Amino acid sequence: MLSQLPQSVRQYLIVTGNYWCFTLTDGALRMLVVLYFYELGYGALDIALLFVFYEAFGVVTNLFGGWLGARWGLNRTMNIGLGMQIAALGMLLAPGSWLTVIWVMAAQALSGIAKDLNKMSAKSSIKVLVPNDESGQLYQWIALLTGSKNALKGIGFFIGGLLLTTVGFHQAILIMTLALGLVWAFSLWQLKEDLGKSKSKPKFAEIFSKSREINILSAARMFLFGARDVWFVVALPVYLSSQFGWDHWTVGGFLALWVIGYGIVQSLAPHITGKRSKQMPSAKIITLWALALTFLPAGIAIGLQLSFYPQIVLLGGLILFGAVFAVNSSLHSYFIVQLASKDGVSMDVGFYYMANAMGRLIGTLLSGWIYQEYGLISCLWVSFVFLLLTSIISLWLPKQIKEQSAF
């Protein structure tokens, strides 16, 4: 059946399928590591440190991975990412006595490289597969890819909590390793060899974006994702477990549902931000949605400070934050692919997601340190400051972007 589809659709489905399967293992692994090492007695800062290399190597990977994708083709960078994730999972199959902080950090470093190679390849591929004059279709495909990825990451959280509860850490890792190995073999067989390869061989010195618009969007993206991860990555799951007394299953299940809902809203972003009016979103829309998000963590922090129904304030605020953040993320994902040059698209996209990874790295480190020293409320106030910076930076984006067309 797959062979009967048009080439572009077939390649899109393979790319998306790869991205989906990778995301399931990535989400499950994140939840497994957080909950397993918290169970072993690690503190919030120690757990955050386990992910330092995951995020730090993501910064480097996006910067260099975009250049490699333009030279080698996006099929190769995607398949390298799948293979490296299998290797990272394999490292965690080591005996329990080997699972020291350094060993797990090294495995997470490999996983971070794998994740960003996979994501950069998937996002860049859409630009190559969609015609230049189809901005509306591009927005919908990007929203679908991004939203479905995050929904599946939420399912991955759920799977991670479930597997840890039912079969234990090592068996869970083994199951994911075998499943991803099958996906990798299929991808090596079917993915088109010259997907996204630049017509010219870009020089290494060209890895930094020369586009003012992409630089501004990248700076806004860095603070946007730092604002999310400063309270979501480490502080929130530890808080839910320690303060609300939730077990692994409950923490994993709730965060899974949150990320699934977040992904669904991302997929619907074109309908929310302009499809009904037949207008493509402008830079003004990005600024307005960033402002709408800015005051949500502040509101949650005030509610917790006043001890005003803390569970309702935190969980309800988290749901609302997720919905508004999802629209912001989807708008950003569309703008970067739209602004990127089609020849060597992975270089612009890679630079942008380097800023994304930098924001996640900063957020992850602050999440562990600030929560351990000052608590969740302080994490939320830092999130507010980061989002305020996102809104201010977004004001510098051009009012119109190139190649706009109706849906």
N, C-alpha and C positions, 0 to 999 in steps of 0.2 A: 504493500500500500504506500509506503514512504517513497518508493522509487517512482510512483506515478504522479507525484506532486511536482510543481515547477521547482527549478533548481533553487531559486531564492527562498521559497517557502520551506523547502527541505532543509536547507542550511540553517535557516532561522530556528526551525524546530529542534535540530540537533544541538545548536548553540544553547537554546533555552533549556533543553533537557539536561545538558551537561551542567548548566548553571544551577538548575533546580536540585539535581542530585548532590552536587557539591555543597549547596547551601544547607541541605538536610543534615549532612555530616558536620558541617561547620557549627550550626546551631546546637546540635546535640553535644558536640565536643565542648563547646563553651559552658553549657549547663553542667555537664559531667565534671569538668575541672573545678568550677566554682563550688559546687555542692560537695564533691568528694573531698577536696582539700579543706573546706570549712569543717567537714565532719571529722577530719584528722586533727583538728585543733588549730589550723592556720588562722591568723587574724586578717582583717580586711586589707591592710596594706600589703601583707605577704601574698594574698591572693591577687591583688592588683599587679604586683611585681611579676607574677607568673605570665601576665599578658603584655608586659613591657616590650619584649622582643617581637611578639605577634604584631603589635601596632608599629613599633619602630622600623621593623623590616618592611612593613607595608608602605611606609613613606619612601624608602629606597626603591622598592619593587615597582611602584607606580611610576617613579621618575625614569628608571631604566627600562622597565617593562614596555612602556609605550614606544620607546626607541627600538627595542627588539621586535615588537609586533610589526612596526613599519618595515623593518628589514627582513624579517623571517616569515611573516604572515601570522594572522591571529589564530589560525588552527594550531600552530606549533606552541604559541604561548599558552593557549587554553589547555592543550594536552600536557604540557610541562607542569602546569598548575595542578591538574588532576593527579599526575604521578607523584608530585611532591606532597600532596595531601595524604596519599596512601603511605608514603614514607614516614610522614609525621605521626600518623596513626600507629604505624608499626613500631615506632620508638616507644610509644606508651604501652605496648604489649610486654615491655620488659618486666622482670620481677619487681614486686613492690618495693624491695630495698633499694632499687635503682632510681625510683621516682623521687629524687631529690628536687629541690627548687631549681638548681642549675639544669638538670636533665629535662625537666618539664618546660623550663624557659626555652631551651634549645628546640624541643619539639614544637612549641608554640611559635618560635621564630620561623621554622620551616612551614608551618601551617599558615602563618601570616603572609609569607611570600606566595604560597599557593593560592590563597584566597584572593589576593589582589591581582595576580596574573589572570585568574579566572574571571574576576569581575571586569577588569579592564578589557579583556578580550571580548566578553559578552556585550558590554555596552558599546564598544567601538564597532563591532560587527553590524549592529543595527544601522548605523550611519551608512555603511557600505551597501547594505541590502535594500534600503529604501531609496526611491528616486529623489533627486534633488528638489523637485517642485512639490513634494508631498509632505509639507510641514505638519499638517494635521495628522496624517498617518504616522509620521515619525513620533509625534507626541504620544499617540495612543500606544504604539509598540513599546516605547520606552517606559511609559506608565505601567503597561502590562508586565513587562519584564521585571521592572523594579518592584512593583507591588506583589507579584507572585513570588518573587525571591524572598521578600520579607515575610509573607504569609508562611512560606515553607520553612523559613528560619524559625518562626514561632512554633511550627510543628516539630522542628528539630529540638527546640527547648523541651517540648513536651516529651518527645522520644528520649531525650537525655535523662530527664527525671524518672521516666518510666523504667528505662533500662537499668539505671543505677539502683532502683528499688527492687527490681525483679531478678536481674541476672548478675548484678555487680559491675564494677568498673572495667575489669579486664575482658570479660565476656562481651560487654557492650562495645568496646573498642574493636574486638575481633569481628563482630558482626558487621560493623560499619566498614572495616577494611576490605572484607570480602565483597560487599555490595558495591563499593566504589571501584574496586578492581574490574568488575564486569562492565561498568559504565565506561571506564577508561579504555578498555579493549574495543568497545563499540565505536568510541570516538576516534581512535586511531585508524579505524577501518573506513569510516564514513565521512569525516569532516574534510571539506574541500581544501586543497593544499595551498592555494594562493590567496585565500580570503584576507583582505585588508592589507596586502603587501603594497608598499609604496612603489610608484613607478620609478622614482629616483631613490638612491640609497642615502637616507638622511645621515648627516654627520653627527657624531656624538655630542658636539658642542651645541646642537640644536635642541637638546632635551628640555631646556627652559623655554616657556611660552613667551613669544614676542607680542602677543595680543593683549592690549590693555583691558579689553572686556573680559577675557578669560582670567587674567590676573585678579581683577576685582571680584569676579564670581568665585574664584578659588579662595580668596581671603574670607569672603562671606561664608563659604562652605566650611572652612576650617572652624570658625567660631560656632556655626550652627550645630555641627556634630560634636564639638567639645561640650556644648551646652546640654546635649542629650546624655552623653556618656559620663559626665561628671557626677551624675546622680543615679543613672540607670545601670551601669555596668557592674559595679561592685557594691556600692552603698545600698541600693534598693533591695537586691536579693538577700543580703546579709541582714538588713533592717527587718524585712518581712519574717525572716527566720528567727532572729533574736528578740525582737520586740513584740511581734504578733504571735510568736510561737508556732509558725507554720512549719510543716515537715517538707521533705524534699519534693514529694509528689505535689503538694499544694503550691509551693513556690514555682516549680517548673511548669505546672499546669496553668497557673495564672499568667505568668510571663509569656507562656506560649500563646494563650488566647489574646493577650495584649498585642503581641507582634503579628499574629494572624489578622486581627482587626486593623492594625496599622497598615499591613500590606494590602488589604482589601480597599482601604481608603486611597492608598497610593494608586491603585489600578483605576479608581473612579475619578482621579484628579482632573482628567480632561473634561469630564462632565461638570465638575464643580467649578472650574476656573474659566470656562469659555465656550465649550462645545455647543451649548444651547443657543448662544448668541452668534455662533459661527465666527468667532474671533479667536485668534491665537493670543495667548497671554503675553503681556508686555512686562518690561522691567518694573513698572509701577506696581504690578500685581505681586511680584516677588517681595517688594518692600512692605506692602500692606499685610501680606500673610506673615512675614517675619515679625511685624509689630503685633499682630494678633497673638502670636505665640509668646512674645516676650514677657507678658505679665502673668502668664499661667504659673510658672514655677514660683514667682513671688507670692501669688495668691495661696498656693499650697503651703509655702513656708510660713506665711502669716497664720493660716489656719492651724498648723501644727504648733506654732509658738503659743497660740491661745488655748491649745488643747481642746479645740472645738471639733468633737466627733472625729478624732484623728484617722480612724480607718476609712470613714466615708470621704473625708477631705483628701487623703492620700490616694486612695484607689480611684475615686471619682475624678480627681484632678489628673491622675496618670492617664486615664482613658481619654479625657479631653485633650491633654497634651499630645497623646499619640495621634489623635485624629488630625489636629492642626499641624503637627510636625510632619505627618505623612504628606500633606499637600505641599508644604515647603520643600521637602526632599524631592518629590516628583517634579515640581517646577524646576528645581536646580538641575536634576538629571536631564530634563528635556533641553534646557538652555545650553548646557555644555555640549551636548551632541549636536545641537543646531549651530552653535558658533564654531565648532571644530571644522578644520579643513578636511574635505573628503579624502584627499590623497595624503596618506600618513595620519589618518584620524586618531590612531592610537596614541600619538605623541601629545596632542592637545588633551585628550581624555586622560591619559596617564598622568600628565602634570596636574590636572584638576583633582584627580583622586589621590595624588600625593598630598595635596592640601587636606583632603578629606581624612586621610590616614593620620596626618599630623594632628588634626583636631581630635580624633579618637585617642591618639596616644596621650595628648595633654589631658583629655577628659578622664581616661582610665587612671593615670597616675594621681590626678587630683581627687578622683573618686575614692580611692583607697586611703590616701593621706588625710584629706579633709574629714572624711567620715570617721576615721580612727581618732583624730585629734579633736574635732569639733561637732561631729554628728551630721545627720541627714539634712537638717534645716540649713546649715551652712553650705552644703553642696547645692541646695536649691537656689540660694542667693547668688552663688557663683554662676549658676546656669542663667539666671536673670541678667547678670552683667554681660555674659557672652552673647546672649540673644540681642541685647541692646546694641552691642557692637556689630552684630550681623545686620541689624536694621539700618544702622548708620552707613556701613560700607555699601549696602545695596543701593543707597541713594545715588551712588556714583555710576551705576550701570547706565548704558545708553537707553534712551526712551524706547527706541525701536531696535529690533534685531533683523538681520538679513534673512531673505528667503521666506518671509511670512506668507502664508496662504490660509484660506479657510479650510475647515474640515470637509 
